[in-house]
Amino acid sequence: MTSTIRSVKVGAAWTTIVYVICFAGVALFPNIRTVFLQDALHMEANFLGRDIITVRSFVAGLIWWNALAFFGVTLFKVLEGVFRKQ
């Protein structure tokens, strides 16, 4: 199997897994949307979309995005290994 085809399969599997996890997280814990908006996206969930830029939101966003990047890359490498064996 070529590297390009394997990369497409890994990308599709990664997107599906992340989407299901996010969808299930919001379904099981509806308040997670507000927390994620405030801490990771520095926004408030109202019709004006007010920005929230504080030291707390900066540190929380840094933690969120580093954790998401770590888990995203780890999942990608695991899936790459799975599809490499096929």
Secondary structure as GFF3:
##gff-version 3
##sequence-region A 1 86
A	DSSP	alpha_helix	3	28	.	.	.	ID=ss1
A	DSSP	alpha_helix	32	39	.	.	.	ID=ss2
A	DSSP	alpha_helix	55	85	.	.	.	ID=ss3
###
